Structure formats: structure tokens, C-alpha cells
Amino acid sequence: MSAESKTAEAGHPGAALAVMLERVGMPRKELALRAGVSEKYVDSVLDGAKDISFPFAKRLESALGVPAGKWLDMQARYDEACFEQRERESIHPEELEIPLRLAAVIPHLKKHKLLPETADDIDAILALRKFLGVSDLRKIPEITYTAVYRARHRGSGEIDPYALLAWQQMCQRLTESALTAPAMDIQKLGDSLPAIKHLMLYTEEEIPFHLEKAFAACGIAFRLVPHVEGVPARGFVRRMPDGRGMLCLTARRERQDIFWLALFREISRIVNGNANFVDFFLTETGETYIDKFTDDILIPPKGYARFVQNGDLSPEIIRRFAESQIVPEHIVLTRLMRDGLLEETNEIRARLPEYTWAKL
């Protein structure tokens, strides 16, 4: 139904009042006397020039026996219809071009029922406004700058502000309804790190479910979310208003070691009290404490130090060390390469398996 039809159907409640007065045979002057207002005031309501306020609705209840709530409901429906009509009329021509900027993310939003299927351009803009929480899509670049929380674009021109805000909203909507403990418990998260680390040994199909379960127990809603073109985001952590936490990680075809390094980097931000952050994989972040925390969780420093001091980095020794640390071999290989102790060769790359997340 169009906004014009809704407005016509709702109608100003003054019209319903006029019909009622005619039906009961009550002159306007008598209603004015009963309600304690001027006849001019009654005329303005009946003509639709003045709305039915709460005090006048209560007086109509006394004068006509019709509950005040009924008059206020009619007024609210009329106000909503008028607002929707004004919203449609307020759409700027430039806003009609913005869905083109969101071509990569809109299919994901529709797949998850976050946006309705609509063939009408105006309805599509209104749906986007509602989903993104903005009254004018042209304001998104200004909003995005503050909405990304602690994220830094590092001077890159690769991040589209429209796609970024849509991606963030998608993350929040996909996780906010997750069942978790009532509040984020950072101490419990810290205690759960060994169990989360153990999930690296699970199959690709098992990992998402078990990660969601592990984080839920700590009051954190976790979700693997689609990677969206124009949003080179690695992860998104946020404190939700209800006291819970949110952690999203993009699911894209990539090496398994990169996925787990990224996950534990996001965890380290929460544990270290930086729980409002969008992490991009554009350049090195330089967050030394985050890198060290991640390395130490994945491979405890004392054991790693003894291992590298031994000097034997043959495939069999590396495999045995990985088993002793209860981590996949690729975690050790990546650490050795980052530390400059192992050269990345074709043979090494062949030992670095990938996730495809094909079933997500």
C-alpha cells in the first residue's frame, strides 16, 4: 500500500468525530461546552486543522463515552501515515544512487531477511534508512567515521563508508539475538582460552558452532559473517548496551593460520579492555601488545624459546613440537616465518591448509 493510500485510509480523527456527532445528533457547540473548549477549537479538530491531544481525548471520553485510547490510536495512525508520506517526499535524488554503492552487501542483507524484497526504488531507500538508522543516506560518510569506534582507516581509500556502515549493522543484527550469558565475563573468557585454542583441531564444519557456544558462555555473541567487497574488515568487537559483548569475524577463503591469528587478536582486544573496534587487514597495526598476547596464547613463550634454541627446524621436529603444544602444525610454521627463522617456500606453503567456509 502506498503512503498516499495509508494516509487516506487512516484519515484525520476529526473526520470520525464529525461522523459521530452527526450520528448522535450533537451540535458542535454542545460538544464544545461538554469538553470545556471553544467552538472554534472543535471546528479546527473537525476540519483536520488541529490534532486530538491527550487532554482533549480524555474530554471526548467524558462527553461521548468513547475511550480516550481510541481517539489517540486514530491520531497515532494518521500521524504515522503523514510521517511516512513526508519521508517519501524527502528522498533526495542522490540517495537513489546509493544502493549501487551497496551492491555487494545488499544480497547478504536480503539473504538474512534484514532487508525486504522490493521492486520500488522509494521503498528500497526507506528500508535502507531504517536498517542503517539514518534519516538521510547522504550522511553516511559522516556517520561512519564515528560509528567505526576505534577503527583507523590508515589513509587507505579502499574502504567504502556506505558498505562499511551496512556491514557493521549486519554484524550487529546477526549477533544481537544470540543466546548468551547475561553479561560479558572477561575473566571467564581468559579462562576459556585453552578450550577455544583447542578448537583449532576441529573440522571446518564444526568450528563455527563450537566457537559460538564457547563465547556464549562468556556473555559474548560470536558470529562468522560474510566478507563484503569494499569492506576489508578482519573483525569487529563491540560492547552491547545490555552488557554483553559482540565478536564478529569475516568468513573468507584464507589460510587457517591467518584465521586463528585474527580471532585471537580480537579476543586479546576484549581481554585487554578494548572492546569497541573494527579491525582492517589493510596494513600492519603496530599493536605490539596485541601481537605478543596472541603469540603467547597460541604458543607459550617458554616452550617456544626452548624449541628455537634447539636449532632443529626439520619437518618432523616441527610436527612433534606442534603436537606437544596441542596446535596444528601451520601455527608453528607461521610463527617461525614471521620471526624470520623459516623461509616461506612452495614446500612450506603446501603445508598451510585453507578454510573455504563454503557451507556458511
SULPELIN-V817647 format. One record per residue. N is the residue number from 1. RES is the residue in three letters. PSI is psi in whole degrees, 0 to 359 (none if undefined). Layout:
N/RES/PSI ; N/RES/PSI
This chain:
1/MET/134 ; 2/SER/162 ; 3/ALA/324 ; 4/GLU/319 ; 5/SER/320 ; 6/LYS/318 ; 7/THR/316 ; 8/ALA/319 ; 9/GLU/317 ; 10/ALA/309 ; 11/GLY/149 ; 12/HIS/135 ; 13/PRO/343 ; 14/GLY/328 ; 15/ALA/319 ; 16/ALA/324 ; 17/LEU/320 ; 18/ALA/319 ; 19/VAL/318 ; 20/MET/318 ; 21/LEU/320 ; 22/GLU/322 ; 23/ARG/320 ; 24/VAL/357 ; 25/GLY/35 ; 26/MET/120 ; 27/PRO/156 ; 28/ARG/322 ; 29/LYS/320 ; 30/GLU/319 ; 31/LEU/319 ; 32/ALA/318 ; 33/LEU/316 ; 34/ARG/322 ; 35/ALA/352 ; 36/GLY/32 ; 37/VAL/171 ; 38/SER/157 ; 39/GLU/327 ; 40/LYS/323 ; 41/TYR/315 ; 42/VAL/317 ; 43/ASP/319 ; 44/SER/327 ; 45/VAL/315 ; 46/LEU/328 ; 47/ASP/357 ; 48/GLY/9 ; 49/ALA/340 ; 50/LYS/142 ; 51/ASP/163 ; 52/ILE/111 ; 53/SER/170 ; 54/PHE/313 ; 55/PRO/319 ; 56/PHE/325 ; 57/ALA/321 ; 58/LYS/324 ; 59/ARG/325 ; 60/LEU/325 ; 61/GLU/317 ; 62/SER/320 ; 63/ALA/327 ; 64/LEU/349 ; 65/GLY/9 ; 66/VAL/126 ; 67/PRO/141 ; 68/ALA/325 ; 69/GLY/327 ; 70/LYS/318 ; 71/TRP/319 ; 72/LEU/326 ; 73/ASP/317 ; 74/MET/319 ; 75/GLN/319 ; 76/ALA/319 ; 77/ARG/320 ; 78/TYR/317 ; 79/ASP/319 ; 80/GLU/318 ; 81/ALA/319 ; 82/CYS/320 ; 83/PHE/315 ; 84/GLU/321 ; 85/GLN/318 ; 86/ARG/322 ; 87/GLU/316 ; 88/ARG/320 ; 89/GLU/342 ; 90/SER/353 ; 91/ILE/124 ; 92/HIS/145 ; 93/PRO/327 ; 94/GLU/332 ; 95/GLU/331 ; 96/LEU/342 ; 97/GLU/344 ; 98/ILE/325 ; 99/PRO/335 ; 100/LEU/329 ; 101/ARG/342 ; 102/LEU/18 ; 103/ALA/331 ; 104/ALA/332 ; 105/VAL/333 ; 106/ILE/318 ; 107/PRO/324 ; 108/HIS/321 ; 109/LEU/321 ; 110/LYS/323 ; 111/LYS/321 ; 112/HIS/15 ; 113/LYS/29 ; 114/LEU/342 ; 115/LEU/141 ; 116/PRO/157 ; 117/GLU/123 ; 118/THR/141 ; 119/ALA/352 ; 120/ASP/123 ; 121/ASP/320 ; 122/ILE/315 ; 123/ASP/325 ; 124/ALA/319 ; 125/ILE/316 ; 126/LEU/322 ; 127/ALA/320 ; 128/LEU/317 ; 129/ARG/313 ; 130/LYS/314 ; 131/PHE/319 ; 132/LEU/351 ; 133/GLY/38 ; 134/VAL/151 ; 135/SER/350 ; 136/ASP/116 ; 137/LEU/338 ; 138/ARG/344 ; 139/LYS/355 ; 140/ILE/317 ; 141/PRO/325 ; 142/GLU/321 ; 143/ILE/318 ; 144/THR/325 ; 145/TYR/321 ; 146/THR/332 ; 147/ALA/342 ; 148/VAL/6 ; 149/TYR/242 ; 150/ARG/6 ; 151/ALA/149 ; 152/ARG/128 ; 153/HIS/348 ; 154/ARG/36 ; 155/GLY/8 ; 156/SER/142 ; 157/GLY/11 ; 158/GLU/344 ; 159/ILE/119 ; 160/ASP/120 ; 161/PRO/329 ; 162/TYR/312 ; 163/ALA/325 ; 164/LEU/312 ; 165/LEU/320 ; 166/ALA/319 ; 167/TRP/317 ; 168/GLN/315 ; 169/GLN/322 ; 170/MET/314 ; 171/CYS/312 ; 172/GLN/317 ; 173/ARG/326 ; 174/LEU/340 ; 175/THR/335 ; 176/GLU/333 ; 177/SER/0 ; 178/ALA/142 ; 179/LEU/120 ; 180/THR/175 ; 181/ALA/153 ; 182/PRO/341 ; 183/ALA/150 ; 184/MET/128 ; 185/ASP/97 ; 186/ILE/325 ; 187/GLN/317 ; 188/LYS/324 ; 189/LEU/316 ; 190/GLY/320 ; 191/ASP/337 ; 192/SER/355 ; 193/LEU/318 ; 194/PRO/320 ; 195/ALA/321 ; 196/ILE/319 ; 197/LYS/323 ; 198/HIS/336 ; 199/LEU/346 ; 200/MET/338 ; 201/LEU/356 ; 202/TYR/167 ; 203/THR/161 ; 204/GLU/323 ; 205/GLU/330 ; 206/GLU/332 ; 207/ILE/310 ; 208/PRO/314 ; 209/PHE/314 ; 210/HIS/328 ; 211/LEU/315 ; 212/GLU/318 ; 213/LYS/316 ; 214/ALA/316 ; 215/PHE/326 ; 216/ALA/322 ; 217/ALA/339 ; 218/CYS/10 ; 219/GLY/28 ; 220/ILE/125 ; 221/ALA/117 ; 222/PHE/142 ; 223/ARG/138 ; 224/LEU/126 ; 225/VAL/158 ; 226/PRO/146 ; 227/HIS/131 ; 228/VAL/131 ; 229/GLU/135 ; 230/GLY/350 ; 231/VAL/85 ; 232/PRO/52 ; 233/ALA/137 ; 234/ARG/317 ; 235/GLY/169 ; 236/PHE/119 ; 237/VAL/144 ; 238/ARG/145 ; 239/ARG/127 ; 240/MET/154 ; 241/PRO/334 ; 242/ASP/6 ; 243/GLY/350 ; 244/ARG/171 ; 245/GLY/164 ; 246/MET/135 ; 247/LEU/118 ; 248/CYS/143 ; 249/LEU/136 ; 250/THR/139 ; 251/ALA/109 ; 252/ARG/158 ; 253/ARG/119 ; 254/GLU/169 ; 255/ARG/144 ; 256/GLN/322 ; 257/ASP/324 ; 258/ILE/319 ; 259/PHE/311 ; 260/TRP/325 ; 261/LEU/318 ; 262/ALA/317 ; 263/LEU/313 ; 264/PHE/337 ; 265/ARG/318 ; 266/GLU/320 ; 267/ILE/318 ; 268/SER/328 ; 269/ARG/318 ; 270/ILE/311 ; 271/VAL/325 ; 272/ASN/12 ; 273/GLY/15 ; 274/ASN/72 ; 275/ALA/27 ; 276/ASN/93 ; 277/PHE/135 ; 278/VAL/123 ; 279/ASP/127 ; 280/PHE/152 ; 281/PHE/49 ; 282/LEU/310 ; 283/THR/175 ; 284/GLU/140 ; 285/THR/333 ; 286/GLY/13 ; 287/GLU/84 ; 288/THR/317 ; 289/TYR/328 ; 290/ILE/315 ; 291/ASP/316 ; 292/LYS/318 ; 293/PHE/314 ; 294/THR/313 ; 295/ASP/317 ; 296/ASP/329 ; 297/ILE/314 ; 298/LEU/316 ; 299/ILE/106 ; 300/PRO/136 ; 301/PRO/322 ; 302/LYS/315 ; 303/GLY/322 ; 304/TYR/319 ; 305/ALA/316 ; 306/ARG/322 ; 307/PHE/312 ; 308/VAL/331 ; 309/GLN/334 ; 310/ASN/329 ; 311/GLY/350 ; 312/ASP/108 ; 313/LEU/36 ; 314/SER/155 ; 315/PRO/318 ; 316/GLU/320 ; 317/ILE/319 ; 318/ILE/317 ; 319/ARG/316 ; 320/ARG/320 ; 321/PHE/318 ; 322/ALA/317 ; 323/GLU/321 ; 324/SER/333 ; 325/GLN/0 ; 326/ILE/50 ; 327/VAL/156 ; 328/PRO/155 ; 329/GLU/325 ; 330/HIS/335 ; 331/ILE/319 ; 332/VAL/316 ; 333/LEU/315 ; 334/THR/317 ; 335/ARG/317 ; 336/LEU/320 ; 337/MET/319 ; 338/ARG/328 ; 339/ASP/3 ; 340/GLY/19 ; 341/LEU/351 ; 342/LEU/135 ; 343/GLU/138 ; 344/GLU/103 ; 345/THR/174 ; 346/ASN/324 ; 347/GLU/318 ; 348/ILE/315 ; 349/ARG/327 ; 350/ALA/342 ; 351/ARG/10 ; 352/LEU/92 ; 353/PRO/162 ; 354/GLU/157 ; 355/TYR/146 ; 356/THR/336 ; 357/TRP/37 ; 358/ALA/332 ; 359/LYS/2 ; 360/LEU/none
